[in-house]
Amino acid sequence: MNITIGRGKTARRAYGIDEIALVPGVRTLDPALADTRWKVGAIEREIPIIASAMDGVVDSRMAVLLSELGALGVVNLEGIQTRYEDPNPILDRIASVGKTEFVGLMQELYAEPIKPELITKRIQEIQAAGGIAAVSLTPVGASKYASTVAEAGADLLFIQATVVSTAHLSPESVESLDLVKLCQEMPMPVVLGNCVTYEVSLELMRAGAAAVLVGIGPGAACTSRGVLGVGVPQPTAIADCAAARDDYLQETGRYVPVIADGGIITGGDICKCIACGADAVMIGSPIARAAEAPGRGFHWGMATPSPVLPRGTRINVGTTGTIREILVGPAKLDDGTHNLLGAIKTSMGTLGAKDMKEMQQVDVVIAPSLLTEGKVYQKAQQLGMGK
């Protein structure tokens, strides 16, 4: 239903994560019977959680730990890990400065050139330790370094930007990245994002995406909605993109997972995203709270170092437990940020969903609350994640 905004504009009502609730069905299920497995390409994971490609969240060590636990971690190939042979002194500096000095320091540190040999080294470090080497590039970065990633033999490539589409207009002097050609030529599955609409997600699937990332600007460390005014609340965006996935499956017989990315903090948030149609979620702040996270208790956005228009903020998420406690327990906190897999399985049991496809079909009701997705930062503060 469209709502009129004055005489010349109409808008569609959209819903945030805190405005919906899940409805129990006619049966329940022992959580031990809940099957949370999902696949991207030929890679199957037990935990439908991906750690964001942010420098405060995933490094080579964290990627290996997440792989061992049954999840995924994505390394940002345009960040600290590929600009510095030893990232630790740089991460120490980022954690030590005050708020007023932060953006300037980030712009200075990220001015260091990306070194292709470090791209190769990080991928090999992860694989040598038995981990899944999932890595991320922006479209501009992919134009420069996709061949390096291919030669290094990464397992998954994420092409990520605030918004990714197959119809990008550039000056004549700038060659746009051909997403169709990239997906065809890369020897590993390519995940594309981010998007928030049926039309764009369908085009990304048709371009050959192995999965699509859904979400623009809802994350605690992202300020795109404040700086650019761009975004769609997650449940609505997920449902629209999931509809594109289902139509594309019917059209081609190929299933393309939908990954909800941003604004997801608790186990309940994850369950709501799956119920709206997501196959998995990408999260940053909850993983940044792990003792093993490279951010030293801090989390910051990928666009913060931009010399032209910095976006994203650094938040003090603190350290609340190990990555094992956060993902699979035992939980030390009762706020929904520990044992995320246990929360998913328990919710599925309560709702009577045996697997992820059944979880995507559970009933959802509109349940407005004082918190809306536009206030995710305040919610993060309530959970001790944004000081």
C-alpha positions in Angstrom: 0.0 0.0 0.0 1.3 3.4 -1.0 1.1 6.4 1.4 0.9 9.9 0.0 3.6 12.4 1.1 2.1 15.7 0.1 0.9 16.2 -3.4 3.8 15.0 -5.4 5.3 11.9 -3.7 4.1 8.5 -2.6 5.9 6.0 -0.4 5.6 2.3 0.4 5.4 1.3 4.1 8.5 -0.7 5.1 9.3 -2.5 8.3 12.3 -2.7 10.5 13.6 -5.7 12.5 12.1 -4.5 15.8 8.7 -3.9 14.2 8.0 -7.6 13.5 7.6 -10.8 15.6 7.5 -14.5 14.7 4.3 -16.5 15.3 4.5 -20.1 16.7 2.8 -22.7 14.5 0.7 -25.8 15.4 3.7 -27.9 16.3 7.0 -27.6 18.2 10.3 -29.3 17.7 13.2 -30.4 19.8 15.9 -27.8 18.9 18.4 -30.7 18.5 16.4 -31.7 15.4 16.6 -28.2 13.8 18.7 -28.3 10.6 20.5 -24.9 10.1 22.7 -25.9 7.2 22.9 -23.7 4.1 25.1 -23.6 1.0 26.8 -21.0 -1.2 28.2 -22.6 -4.3 29.5 -26.0 -3.3 30.4 -24.8 0.2 28.0 -26.0 2.9 28.0 -24.5 6.4 26.2 -25.5 9.6 25.9 -22.0 11.0 24.1 -19.5 8.7 26.3 -16.7 9.9 29.0 -14.8 8.0 31.4 -12.4 9.7 31.6 -9.1 7.9 34.5 -8.1 5.8 35.6 -5.3 8.1 39.1 -4.8 9.5 37.9 -4.8 13.1 36.0 -8.1 12.6 38.0 -10.6 10.5 41.7 -11.3 9.9 43.3 -14.6 8.8 43.1 -16.1 12.3 39.5 -15.2 12.8 38.6 -16.6 9.4 40.1 -19.9 10.4 38.3 -20.0 13.8 35.0 -19.3 12.1 35.6 -22.0 9.6 36.3 -24.5 12.3 33.1 -23.6 14.1 31.0 -24.1 11.0 30.5 -20.4 10.0 32.3 -18.1 7.6 34.5 -15.1 7.9 35.3 -12.7 5.0 38.6 -10.8 4.9 38.6 -7.3 3.5 41.3 -7.3 0.8 41.3 -3.5 0.6 42.0 -2.9 4.3 44.7 -3.1 6.8 45.5 -6.8 6.2 46.7 -6.1 2.6 48.4 -2.8 3.2 50.7 -3.8 6.0 52.8 -6.9 6.4 52.2 -6.7 10.2 48.8 -5.2 10.8 49.1 -5.4 14.6 50.8 -2.0 15.2 48.3 -0.3 12.9 45.3 -1.9 14.7 46.9 -0.7 18.0 47.0 2.8 16.7 43.4 2.7 15.6 42.2 1.5 19.0 44.2 4.1 20.9 43.1 7.5 19.3 40.3 9.7 20.4 37.1 10.3 18.5 38.2 13.6 17.0 41.5 12.1 15.7 40.0 8.9 14.3 38.9 9.9 10.8 42.1 11.7 10.0 44.2 8.7 11.3 42.2 6.3 9.2 42.7 8.4 6.1 46.4 8.4 6.8 46.7 4.7 7.4 44.5 3.6 4.5 46.6 5.8 2.1 49.2 3.1 2.2 49.0 1.2 -1.1 47.4 -2.3 -1.3 50.1 -4.9 -1.9 49.1 -7.8 -4.3 51.6 -10.1 -2.6 49.7 -9.6 0.7 46.5 -10.6 -0.9 48.1 -13.9 -1.9 49.7 -14.3 1.5 46.4 -13.8 3.5 44.5 -16.3 1.3 47.3 -18.8 1.7 47.5 -18.3 5.5 43.8 -19.1 5.8 43.9 -22.2 3.6 47.2 -23.5 5.1 45.4 -23.5 8.5 42.4 -25.4 7.2 40.1 -22.5 6.8 37.8 -21.3 4.1 39.3 -18.3 2.3 36.4 -16.0 1.7 37.6 -12.5 0.6 36.0 -9.2 -0.3 36.7 -6.5 -2.9 34.9 -3.4 -4.0 34.0 -3.2 -7.7 36.9 -0.9 -8.2 39.2 -3.2 -6.3 37.9 -6.2 -8.3 39.0 -4.4 -11.5 42.5 -4.3 -10.2 42.9 -7.4 -8.1 40.5 -10.1 -9.2 43.2 -11.8 -11.2 45.4 -11.9 -8.1 42.5 -13.5 -6.1 42.0 -16.0 -8.8 45.7 -17.0 -9.0 45.8 -17.3 -5.2 42.9 -19.7 -5.3 40.5 -18.1 -2.9 37.4 -20.2 -2.1 34.8 -17.4 -2.3 34.9 -13.8 -3.6 32.5 -11.2 -2.3 32.1 -8.0 -4.5 30.7 -5.4 -2.1 29.8 -1.8 -2.1 27.1 0.4 -0.5 25.1 -0.3 -3.7 26.0 -2.7 -6.5 24.0 -3.0 -9.8 24.5 -4.3 -13.3 23.6 -0.9 -14.7 26.3 1.5 -13.5 26.9 4.8 -15.4 30.5 6.0 -15.4 32.4 8.8 -17.2 33.7 7.7 -20.6 37.2 7.6 -19.2 36.3 5.1 -16.5 35.6 1.5 -17.4 32.8 -0.1 -15.3 33.2 -3.5 -13.9 31.4 -6.1 -16.0 29.7 -8.3 -13.3 28.5 -10.9 -15.8 32.0 -11.4 -17.2 33.5 -11.4 -13.7 31.2 -14.2 -12.5 31.8 -16.2 -15.6 35.6 -15.9 -15.5 36.4 -16.3 -11.8 37.2 -19.9 -10.7 35.3 -19.5 -7.5 31.7 -18.5 -6.6 31.2 -14.8 -6.6 28.8 -13.1 -4.1 27.4 -9.7 -5.1 26.0 -6.9 -3.1 24.6 -4.9 -1.6 21.1 -4.4 -2.8 17.6 -3.8 -1.3 15.1 -4.3 -4.2 13.5 -7.1 -6.1 14.7 -5.7 -9.5 18.3 -5.3 -8.6 18.7 -8.6 -6.8 17.1 -10.3 -9.8 19.6 -8.6 -12.1 22.5 -9.7 -9.9 21.3 -13.3 -9.9 21.0 -13.1 -13.7 24.6 -11.8 -13.8 25.7 -15.0 -12.2 25.9 -14.2 -8.5 26.4 -17.2 -6.3 24.5 -15.3 -3.6 23.3 -11.7 -3.0 23.9 -9.5 0.0 20.9 -7.5 1.1 21.1 -4.3 3.2 22.1 -0.7 2.8 23.1 1.3 5.8 21.4 -0.4 8.8 24.6 -1.5 10.6 25.8 0.0 13.9 29.1 1.1 12.3 27.6 2.3 9.1 26.3 5.9 8.6 25.1 5.6 5.0 21.5 6.4 5.9 22.6 9.4 7.8 25.1 10.7 5.3 23.4 9.6 2.0 19.7 9.1 3.1 19.8 5.7 1.3 18.4 2.4 2.6 15.4 0.2 3.1 14.5 -1.5 6.5 15.8 -5.0 6.5 12.7 -7.2 6.7 11.1 -5.4 3.7 14.4 -5.6 1.8 14.9 -9.2 2.6 11.4 -10.2 1.6 11.6 -8.4 -1.7 15.0 -9.9 -2.6 13.8 -13.4 -1.4 10.9 -13.0 -3.8 13.4 -12.4 -6.6 15.3 -15.5 -5.6 12.2 -17.6 -5.7 11.2 -16.2 -9.1 14.7 -16.7 -10.4 14.7 -20.4 -9.2 11.4 -21.0 -11.0 12.8 -19.3 -14.1 16.2 -21.1 -14.2 16.3 -23.9 -11.7 19.2 -22.3 -10.0 18.9 -21.4 -6.3 20.7 -18.2 -5.2 21.0 -17.6 -1.4 20.0 -14.3 0.0 22.3 -13.0 2.8 20.9 -10.3 5.1 23.7 -7.8 5.8 23.5 -5.1 8.5 21.6 -4.1 11.5 21.6 -7.6 13.0 22.8 -7.8 16.6 21.0 -10.6 18.5 19.9 -14.1 17.9 16.3 -12.8 17.6 17.3 -10.5 14.9 18.9 -13.4 12.9 15.7 -15.5 13.3 13.6 -12.7 12.0 15.8 -12.2 9.0 15.6 -15.9 8.2 11.8 -15.8 8.7 11.6 -13.0 6.1 13.4 -15.1 3.6 17.2 -14.9 4.3 19.3 -18.0 3.9 22.1 -16.6 6.1 23.1 -13.3 7.7 26.3 -11.2 7.7 27.1 -9.6 11.0 29.9 -7.3 12.2 29.4 -5.9 15.7 28.6 -9.2 17.5 31.7 -10.8 16.1 33.9 -7.7 16.8 33.1 -8.4 20.5 35.0 -11.6 20.5 38.3 -11.8 22.3 40.0 -13.0 19.1 38.7 -10.2 16.9 41.4 -8.0 15.5 39.7 -4.7 16.4 40.7 -4.7 20.1 37.1 -4.1 21.2 36.4 -1.6 18.4 34.4 -1.9 15.2 34.4 0.6 12.3 32.9 1.0 8.9 34.5 0.2 5.5 33.9 3.6 4.1 35.4 5.5 7.1 38.8 6.1 5.5 37.4 7.7 2.3 39.3 10.9 1.5 36.3 12.3 -0.2 33.2 11.5 1.9 34.0 9.4 5.1 31.1 7.3 6.2 30.9 4.8 9.1 31.9 5.4 12.6 34.1 3.6 15.2 32.1 2.1 18.0 33.5 0.7 21.2 31.8 -2.7 21.3 34.0 -4.1 24.1 35.0 -7.7 24.5 32.3 -10.1 26.0 33.6 -13.6 25.3 35.3 -15.9 22.9 34.1 -16.4 19.3 33.1 -19.9 20.4 30.9 -18.6 23.2 29.4 -16.0 20.8 28.5 -18.5 18.1 27.9 -21.8 19.8 28.0 -21.1 23.6 27.8 -21.7 26.4 26.4 -18.2 26.7 27.7 -16.0 29.4 25.2 -13.2 28.6 21.4 -13.2 28.5 21.0 -10.4 26.0 20.8 -12.5 22.9 24.4 -11.9 21.7 25.9 -15.2 22.9 25.3 -18.7 21.5 23.7 -17.4 18.3 23.4 -20.9 16.8 21.6 -22.0 20.0 19.2 -19.1 19.6 18.4 -20.0 16.0 17.8 -23.7 16.8 15.7 -22.9 19.8 13.6 -20.4 17.8 13.2 -23.0 15.1 12.1 -25.5 17.7 9.6 -23.1 19.2 8.2 -22.3 15.7 8.2 -26.0 14.6 10.6 -25.4 11.7 12.7 -28.4 10.8 15.0 -26.7 8.4 15.9 -23.3 6.9 13.2 -23.5 4.2 10.5 -24.1 6.8 11.9 -21.3 8.9 11.5 -19.0 5.9 7.8 -19.9 5.8 6.8 -19.1 9.4 4.2 -16.5 10.1 5.3 -13.0 10.8 3.2 -10.2 12.5 3.7 -6.5 12.7 4.7 -5.6 16.3 5.7 -1.9 16.5 8.0 -1.1 19.4 9.8 2.0 20.6 12.9 0.7 18.8 13.0 0.9 15.1 15.7 -0.1 12.7 16.6 3.6 12.2 17.7 3.5 15.9 20.0 0.5 15.6 22.8 2.6 17.1 20.8 3.3 20.2 19.9 -0.4 20.4 23.6 -1.2 20.2 24.3 1.2 23.0 21.7 -0.6 25.2 23.6 -3.8 24.6 26.9 -2.1 25.5 28.1 -2.0 21.9 28.2 1.7 21.1 29.9 3.9 23.6 
